[in-house]
Amino acid sequence: MGEFDLIRRYFTRPDHTAHGVAVGIGDDCAALVPTPGHHWLISSDMLVEGRHFLPTVDPAALGHKALAVNLSDLAACGATPRGFTLALALPRVDEAWLAGFSQGLFALADAHACPLVGGDTTQGPLNICITVFGEAPAGQMLRRNGAKPGDEIWVSGRLGDARLALEAFRGRVSSAGLDVLRPAMERPTPRVALGQALRGIATSSIDISDGLAGDLGHILAASGVGACLDLPALPRSPQLAAQPRAAQIECLLAGGDDYELVFTASPGHALPDVGLPLYRIGVIEPEPGLRVRDEAGQLLPTSWRSFDHFKS
């Protein structure tokens, strides 16, 4: 099978009307039409085999996650998805793999009305790069730089399950309950509806891809503030709660791959109901730095940082 046969069979779909897409796959460029009064929001993420995913991952799960991590960036900014491109390097043509990958990819794309509008394929080590396009009303994009002292810190969903699943795969913790944890690592849910609902409410926002402590640290640096987190308030699954305390702390604060949203809001502000649990986990303070208090109100002595591809 040649390159263009591959594209036609697995990545070209019947024409259908998509909001904001004037020209999709089939020309040298796609043509997107912004909604009047809106800004385009654009983000790219790359997934490399052996670095971001295991060679044994189910291809449908990989297709889902490849798009999910990009949609999560749009969610963090309060954007509505409008389309995406896919650049895919393959070591060889594996039709069973391509069928599964494209099925997982398009299932999530359809769920968010986010069509594939272009891209590229080539031969090489397995590498997936997606660029996603979204839009938000002018002046309503959620950013990292608006947190103020006194703001409450909130997080969606649960933390640490993806890291715990990875540790189970590595054999470092018991694999009991792995089937429950595995979707957190392989099929994260981008919080797109929550991001849109937080427009005009959140003073800052970011998605948790590299760990709560490190990603919240980006908000603190951009906003010129500090924060104090309440360790008991960090939401965790029963599987994570059953782990030793040190393992819980590591997964909760530095785990990564959660793809939940952490955001700040003025105290007492009514939060949107999008059918997703939201947890108040701390407060923004004027003193720079991140502090975490334990069950006894004592500051934890350890510091955490974001995942770094060139240091981790």
C-alpha positions as a LaTeX table, in Angstrom:
\begin{tabular}{lrrr}
\hline
Residue & $x$ (\AA) & $y$ (\AA) & $z$ (\AA) \\
\hline
Met1 & 0.00 & 0.00 & 0.00 \\
Gly2 & 1.36 & 3.42 & $-0.97$ \\
Glu3 & 1.19 & 6.66 & 0.98 \\
Phe4 & $-1.86$ & 8.07 & $-0.78$ \\
Asp5 & $-3.73$ & 4.76 & $-0.66$ \\
Leu6 & $-3.05$ & 4.74 & 3.09 \\
Ile7 & $-4.44$ & 8.26 & 3.47 \\
Arg8 & $-7.53$ & 7.50 & 1.40 \\
Arg9 & $-8.33$ & 4.27 & 3.21 \\
Tyr10 & $-7.72$ & 5.27 & 6.81 \\
Phe11 & $-7.82$ & 9.06 & 7.10 \\
Thr12 & $-10.10$ & 10.43 & 4.36 \\
Arg13 & $-13.77$ & 10.50 & 5.31 \\
Pro14 & $-16.94$ & 11.35 & 3.37 \\
Asp15 & $-17.43$ & 15.07 & 2.98 \\
His16 & $-19.64$ & 16.57 & 5.65 \\
Thr17 & $-20.36$ & 20.10 & 6.73 \\
Ala18 & $-18.20$ & 21.14 & 9.66 \\
His19 & $-18.49$ & 24.51 & 11.33 \\
Gly20 & $-15.48$ & 26.65 & 10.50 \\
Val21 & $-14.07$ & 24.34 & 7.79 \\
Ala22 & $-14.36$ & 25.62 & 4.22 \\
Val23 & $-11.81$ & 23.21 & 2.68 \\
Gly24 & $-10.56$ & 20.04 & 4.33 \\
Ile25 & $-8.42$ & 17.15 & 3.09 \\
Gly26 & $-7.67$ & 17.10 & $-0.64$ \\
Asp27 & $-5.79$ & 20.35 & $-1.29$ \\
Asp28 & $-2.35$ & 21.62 & $-0.37$ \\
Cys29 & $-3.89$ & 23.58 & 2.50 \\
Ala30 & $-7.09$ & 23.47 & 4.49 \\
Ala31 & $-9.24$ & 26.59 & 4.74 \\
Leu32 & $-10.77$ & 27.44 & 8.09 \\
Val33 & $-13.30$ & 30.21 & 8.67 \\
Pro34 & $-13.25$ & 31.87 & 12.09 \\
Thr35 & $-16.50$ & 32.80 & 13.79 \\
Pro36 & $-16.85$ & 36.61 & 13.80 \\
Gly37 & $-15.62$ & 38.10 & 17.06 \\
His38 & $-13.53$ & 35.04 & 17.95 \\
His39 & $-9.81$ & 34.30 & 18.10 \\
Trp40 & $-8.14$ & 31.17 & 16.77 \\
Leu41 & $-6.40$ & 29.06 & 19.44 \\
Ile42 & $-3.79$ & 26.60 & 18.13 \\
Ser43 & $-1.76$ & 23.91 & 19.88 \\
Ser44 & 0.57 & 21.05 & 18.85 \\
Asp45 & 1.65 & 17.92 & 20.68 \\
Met46 & 3.98 & 15.12 & 19.63 \\
Leu47 & 3.87 & 11.51 & 20.85 \\
Val48 & 6.99 & 9.39 & 20.33 \\
Glu49 & 7.03 & 5.62 & 20.81 \\
Gly50 & 9.09 & 4.65 & 23.84 \\
Arg51 & 8.91 & 8.16 & 25.25 \\
His52 & 5.19 & 8.88 & 25.48 \\
Phe53 & 3.63 & 5.46 & 25.00 \\
Leu54 & 4.50 & 1.79 & 25.23 \\
Pro55 & 4.95 & $-0.27$ & 22.05 \\
Thr56 & 2.25 & $-2.65$ & 23.32 \\
Val57 & $-0.46$ & 0.01 & 23.67 \\
Asp58 & $-3.75$ & $-0.73$ & 21.93 \\
Pro59 & $-3.73$ & 1.32 & 18.69 \\
Ala60 & $-7.31$ & 2.54 & 19.22 \\
Ala61 & $-6.31$ & 3.84 & 22.67 \\
Leu62 & $-3.28$ & 5.51 & 21.12 \\
Gly63 & $-5.43$ & 7.21 & 18.47 \\
His64 & $-7.70$ & 8.47 & 21.25 \\
Lys65 & $-4.86$ & 9.76 & 23.39 \\
Ala66 & $-3.03$ & 11.44 & 20.50 \\
Leu67 & $-6.00$ & 13.74 & 19.96 \\
Ala68 & $-7.05$ & 13.92 & 23.62 \\
Val69 & $-3.82$ & 15.57 & 24.76 \\
Asn70 & $-4.33$ & 18.32 & 22.17 \\
Leu71 & $-8.00$ & 18.81 & 23.01 \\
Ser72 & $-6.92$ & 19.13 & 26.65 \\
Asp73 & $-4.83$ & 22.18 & 25.71 \\
Leu74 & $-7.89$ & 23.73 & 24.08 \\
Ala75 & $-9.91$ & 22.90 & 27.20 \\
Ala76 & $-7.36$ & 24.68 & 29.40 \\
Cys77 & $-7.88$ & 27.83 & 27.33 \\
Gly78 & $-11.68$ & 27.62 & 27.18 \\
Ala79 & $-11.70$ & 26.95 & 23.45 \\
Thr80 & $-14.21$ & 25.20 & 21.20 \\
Pro81 & $-12.50$ & 22.63 & 18.90 \\
Arg82 & $-12.79$ & 23.31 & 15.15 \\
Gly83 & $-10.35$ & 20.90 & 13.44 \\
Phe84 & $-6.95$ & 19.24 & 13.52 \\
Thr85 & $-4.07$ & 18.06 & 11.35 \\
Leu86 & $-2.14$ & 14.81 & 11.74 \\
Ala87 & 1.53 & 14.21 & 10.89 \\
Leu88 & 2.27 & 10.50 & 11.16 \\
Ala89 & 5.59 & 8.66 & 10.76 \\
Leu90 & 5.27 & 4.88 & 10.43 \\
Pro91 & 8.05 & 2.27 & 10.32 \\
Arg92 & 5.87 & 0.21 & 7.94 \\
Val93 & 2.28 & $-0.11$ & 6.74 \\
Asp94 & 0.41 & $-2.21$ & 9.31 \\
Glu95 & $-3.24$ & $-2.27$ & 8.24 \\
Ala96 & $-4.58$ & $-3.71$ & 11.49 \\
Trp97 & $-2.71$ & $-1.03$ & 13.47 \\
Leu98 & $-3.94$ & 1.75 & 11.15 \\
Ala99 & $-7.54$ & 0.56 & 11.38 \\
Gly100 & $-7.45$ & 0.60 & 15.18 \\
Phe101 & $-5.57$ & 3.88 & 15.42 \\
Ser102 & $-7.91$ & 5.73 & 13.04 \\
Gln103 & $-10.98$ & 4.29 & 14.79 \\
Gly104 & $-9.85$ & 5.61 & 18.18 \\
Leu105 & $-8.81$ & 8.93 & 16.68 \\
Phe106 & $-12.08$ & 9.57 & 14.85 \\
Ala107 & $-14.30$ & 8.39 & 17.69 \\
Leu108 & $-12.94$ & 11.19 & 19.89 \\
Ala109 & $-12.87$ & 13.68 & 17.00 \\
Asp110 & $-16.55$ & 13.03 & 16.27 \\
Ala111 & $-17.45$ & 13.38 & 19.94 \\
His112 & $-16.07$ & 16.92 & 19.85 \\
Ala113 & $-17.10$ & 17.86 & 16.28 \\
Cys114 & $-13.41$ & 18.30 & 15.47 \\
Pro115 & $-12.67$ & 17.05 & 11.91 \\
Leu116 & $-9.31$ & 16.03 & 10.47 \\
Val117 & $-8.50$ & 18.72 & 7.90 \\
Gly118 & $-5.02$ & 17.77 & 6.69 \\
Gly119 & $-1.57$ & 16.48 & 7.58 \\
Asp120 & 1.30 & 14.33 & 6.32 \\
Thr121 & 2.55 & 10.75 & 6.39 \\
Thr122 & 6.07 & 9.42 & 6.03 \\
Gln123 & 8.18 & 6.38 & 6.82 \\
Gly124 & 10.28 & 6.42 & 9.99 \\
Pro125 & 10.18 & 5.61 & 13.72 \\
Leu126 & 6.60 & 5.75 & 15.02 \\
Asn127 & 5.85 & 9.39 & 15.75 \\
Ile128 & 2.49 & 11.14 & 15.97 \\
Cys129 & 2.15 & 14.92 & 15.83 \\
Ile130 & $-1.25$ & 16.61 & 15.97 \\
Thr131 & $-2.01$ & 20.30 & 15.63 \\
Val132 & $-5.46$ & 21.26 & 16.84 \\
Phe133 & $-7.41$ & 24.42 & 16.01 \\
Gly134 & $-10.03$ & 25.95 & 18.26 \\
Glu135 & $-11.66$ & 29.29 & 18.89 \\
Ala136 & $-12.90$ & 31.39 & 21.77 \\
Pro137 & $-14.68$ & 34.74 & 21.93 \\
Ala138 & $-12.21$ & 37.62 & 21.81 \\
Gly139 & $-11.03$ & 38.49 & 25.30 \\
Gln140 & $-12.40$ & 35.28 & 26.87 \\
Met141 & $-9.46$ & 32.91 & 26.38 \\
Leu142 & $-8.39$ & 31.37 & 29.67 \\
Arg143 & $-4.72$ & 32.00 & 30.37 \\
Arg144 & $-2.10$ & 31.26 & 33.02 \\
Asn145 & $-1.36$ & 34.81 & 34.11 \\
Gly146 & $-4.51$ & 35.96 & 35.95 \\
Ala147 & $-4.28$ & 34.30 & 39.38 \\
Lys148 & $-4.50$ & 36.75 & 42.29 \\
Pro149 & $-3.81$ & 36.41 & 46.03 \\
Gly150 & $-6.92$ & 35.09 & 47.73 \\
Asp151 & $-8.14$ & 33.15 & 44.69 \\
Glu152 & $-9.16$ & 29.59 & 45.36 \\
Ile153 & $-7.42$ & 26.74 & 43.52 \\
Trp154 & $-9.67$ & 24.07 & 42.03 \\
Val155 & $-9.06$ & 20.84 & 40.15 \\
Ser156 & $-11.36$ & 18.59 & 38.16 \\
Gly157 & $-11.66$ & 14.82 & 38.42 \\
Arg158 & $-9.02$ & 12.72 & 40.19 \\
Leu159 & $-5.24$ & 12.90 & 40.22 \\
Gly160 & $-2.45$ & 10.36 & 40.07 \\
Asp161 & $-4.14$ & 7.33 & 38.48 \\
Ala162 & $-2.18$ & 7.56 & 35.21 \\
Arg163 & 1.13 & 7.62 & 37.09 \\
Leu164 & 0.02 & 4.75 & 39.32 \\
Ala165 & $-0.92$ & 2.70 & 36.23 \\
Leu166 & 2.52 & 3.40 & 34.74 \\
Glu167 & 4.21 & 2.27 & 37.95 \\
Ala168 & 2.14 & $-0.93$ & 37.85 \\
Phe169 & 3.26 & $-1.56$ & 34.26 \\
Arg170 & 6.85 & $-1.06$ & 35.38 \\
Gly171 & 6.35 & $-3.60$ & 38.16 \\
Arg172 & 7.11 & $-1.07$ & 40.90 \\
Val173 & 3.70 & $-1.40$ & 42.57 \\
Ser174 & 1.10 & $-4.14$ & 42.66 \\
Ser175 & $-0.90$ & $-4.57$ & 39.45 \\
Ala176 & $-4.09$ & $-5.20$ & 41.45 \\
Gly177 & $-6.79$ & $-2.91$ & 40.11 \\
Leu178 & $-4.76$ & $-2.10$ & 36.99 \\
Asp179 & $-7.77$ & $-2.62$ & 34.72 \\
Val180 & $-9.50$ & 0.22 & 36.57 \\
Leu181 & $-6.47$ & 2.52 & 36.30 \\
Arg182 & $-5.40$ & 1.73 & 32.74 \\
Pro183 & $-7.96$ & 4.03 & 31.02 \\
Ala184 & $-6.56$ & 6.99 & 32.96 \\
Met185 & $-3.18$ & 6.43 & 31.33 \\
Glu186 & $-4.29$ & 5.35 & 27.86 \\
Arg187 & $-7.66$ & 7.07 & 27.30 \\
Pro188 & $-7.70$ & 10.41 & 29.17 \\
Thr189 & $-10.82$ & 12.55 & 28.92 \\
Pro190 & $-10.17$ & 16.13 & 27.76 \\
Arg191 & $-12.28$ & 18.53 & 29.84 \\
Val192 & $-13.49$ & 20.60 & 26.90 \\
Ala193 & $-16.96$ & 21.37 & 28.25 \\
Leu194 & $-15.53$ & 22.48 & 31.59 \\
Gly195 & $-13.02$ & 24.80 & 29.93 \\
Gln196 & $-15.74$ & 26.50 & 27.92 \\
Ala197 & $-17.95$ & 26.83 & 31.01 \\
Leu198 & $-15.11$ & 28.51 & 32.93 \\
Arg199 & $-14.93$ & 31.49 & 30.54 \\
Gly200 & $-15.50$ & 34.61 & 32.62 \\
Ile201 & $-15.15$ & 32.62 & 35.86 \\
Ala202 & $-11.61$ & 31.24 & 36.06 \\
Thr203 & $-8.87$ & 33.79 & 36.64 \\
Ser204 & $-6.26$ & 31.32 & 35.35 \\
Ser205 & $-6.20$ & 27.78 & 34.00 \\
Ile206 & $-3.87$ & 25.01 & 32.80 \\
Asp207 & $-4.22$ & 21.31 & 32.03 \\
Ile208 & $-2.26$ & 18.80 & 34.08 \\
Ser209 & 0.04 & 16.98 & 31.70 \\
Asp210 & 3.34 & 17.01 & 33.60 \\
Gly211 & 2.12 & 16.86 & 37.21 \\
Leu212 & 0.00 & 19.10 & 39.43 \\
Ala213 & 2.91 & 20.79 & 41.20 \\
Gly214 & 4.83 & 21.61 & 38.06 \\
Asp215 & 1.84 & 22.71 & 35.98 \\
Leu216 & 0.39 & 24.82 & 38.78 \\
Gly217 & 3.89 & 26.27 & 39.03 \\
His218 & 3.49 & 27.64 & 35.50 \\
Ile219 & 0.40 & 29.54 & 36.66 \\
Leu220 & 2.27 & 30.88 & 39.68 \\
Ala221 & 5.22 & 32.02 & 37.57 \\
Ala222 & 3.03 & 33.65 & 34.92 \\
Ser223 & 0.88 & 35.37 & 37.56 \\
Gly224 & 3.71 & 36.41 & 39.89 \\
Val225 & 2.14 & 34.73 & 42.93 \\
Gly226 & 2.53 & 31.70 & 45.18 \\
Ala227 & 0.17 & 29.05 & 46.49 \\
Cys228 & $-0.56$ & 26.70 & 49.34 \\
Leu229 & $-2.17$ & 23.32 & 48.67 \\
Asp230 & $-4.04$ & 21.16 & 51.17 \\
Leu231 & $-2.75$ & 17.59 & 50.74 \\
Pro232 & $-5.87$ & 15.85 & 52.17 \\
Ala233 & $-8.05$ & 17.76 & 49.68 \\
Leu234 & $-6.29$ & 16.34 & 46.61 \\
Pro235 & $-8.79$ & 13.94 & 44.98 \\
Arg236 & $-7.61$ & 10.37 & 44.57 \\
Ser237 & $-9.05$ & 6.99 & 43.65 \\
Pro238 & $-9.44$ & 4.13 & 46.15 \\
Gln239 & $-6.60$ & 2.36 & 44.33 \\
Leu240 & $-4.24$ & 5.28 & 44.89 \\
Ala241 & $-5.47$ & 5.82 & 48.46 \\
Ala242 & $-4.43$ & 2.22 & 49.21 \\
Gln243 & $-0.80$ & 2.94 & 48.30 \\
Pro244 & 1.89 & 3.98 & 50.81 \\
Arg245 & 1.75 & 7.66 & 51.71 \\
Ala246 & 4.98 & 8.55 & 49.87 \\
Ala247 & 3.72 & 6.92 & 46.68 \\
Gln248 & 0.42 & 8.78 & 46.97 \\
Ile249 & 2.19 & 12.12 & 47.30 \\
Glu250 & 4.44 & 11.41 & 44.33 \\
Cys251 & 1.53 & 10.41 & 42.09 \\
Leu252 & $-0.69$ & 13.28 & 43.20 \\
Leu253 & 1.86 & 16.08 & 42.89 \\
Ala254 & 4.30 & 14.92 & 40.23 \\
Gly255 & 2.52 & 12.12 & 38.38 \\
Gly256 & 1.57 & 13.72 & 35.10 \\
Asp257 & $-0.72$ & 12.51 & 32.30 \\
Asp258 & $-3.84$ & 13.38 & 34.31 \\
Tyr259 & $-5.22$ & 15.84 & 31.72 \\
Glu260 & $-7.51$ & 17.35 & 34.31 \\
Leu261 & $-7.84$ & 21.12 & 34.62 \\
Val262 & $-6.41$ & 23.08 & 37.53 \\
Phe263 & $-7.79$ & 26.60 & 37.70 \\
Thr264 & $-8.20$ & 29.55 & 40.02 \\
Ala265 & $-11.34$ & 31.55 & 40.80 \\
Ser266 & $-12.39$ & 34.31 & 43.15 \\
Pro267 & $-13.53$ & 32.99 & 46.54 \\
Gly268 & $-17.23$ & 32.24 & 46.73 \\
His269 & $-17.67$ & 32.36 & 42.96 \\
Ala270 & $-20.34$ & 29.94 & 41.71 \\
Leu271 & $-18.73$ & 27.27 & 39.54 \\
Pro272 & $-20.38$ & 25.66 & 36.51 \\
Asp273 & $-22.10$ & 22.30 & 36.70 \\
Val274 & $-20.89$ & 20.17 & 33.79 \\
Gly275 & $-21.44$ & 16.80 & 35.46 \\
Leu276 & $-17.86$ & 16.61 & 36.69 \\
Pro277 & $-16.66$ & 16.78 & 40.31 \\
Leu278 & $-14.58$ & 19.85 & 41.15 \\
Tyr279 & $-12.40$ & 20.04 & 44.26 \\
Arg280 & $-11.06$ & 23.05 & 46.13 \\
Ile281 & $-7.44$ & 22.14 & 46.86 \\
Gly282 & $-5.77$ & 25.35 & 47.99 \\
Val283 & $-5.42$ & 29.10 & 47.80 \\
Ile284 & $-3.26$ & 31.61 & 45.95 \\
Glu285 & $-0.88$ & 33.58 & 48.19 \\
Pro286 & 1.26 & 36.68 & 47.55 \\
Glu287 & 4.50 & 34.97 & 48.61 \\
Pro288 & 6.13 & 33.23 & 45.61 \\
Gly289 & 6.54 & 29.46 & 45.58 \\
Leu290 & 4.38 & 26.41 & 46.11 \\
Arg291 & 3.71 & 25.06 & 49.58 \\
Val292 & 1.81 & 21.90 & 50.54 \\
Arg293 & 0.31 & 21.31 & 53.99 \\
Asp294 & $-0.31$ & 17.81 & 55.31 \\
Glu295 & $-3.12$ & 16.45 & 57.48 \\
Ala296 & $-1.62$ & 18.10 & 60.57 \\
Gly297 & $-1.20$ & 21.47 & 58.89 \\
Gln298 & 2.56 & 21.02 & 58.60 \\
Leu299 & 4.44 & 22.00 & 55.46 \\
Leu300 & 5.85 & 19.09 & 53.48 \\
Pro301 & 9.64 & 19.38 & 53.15 \\
Thr302 & 9.96 & 18.06 & 49.59 \\
Ser303 & 9.81 & 20.13 & 46.40 \\
Trp304 & 8.47 & 18.94 & 43.04 \\
Arg305 & 8.98 & 19.98 & 39.45 \\
Ser306 & 7.35 & 19.38 & 36.09 \\
Phe307 & 8.29 & 16.51 & 33.85 \\
Asp308 & 11.05 & 17.65 & 31.47 \\
His309 & 11.82 & 15.63 & 28.33 \\
Phe310 & 15.51 & 16.56 & 28.50 \\
Lys311 & 15.98 & 16.06 & 32.27 \\
Ser312 & 13.59 & 13.22 & 33.17 \\
\hline
\end{tabular}
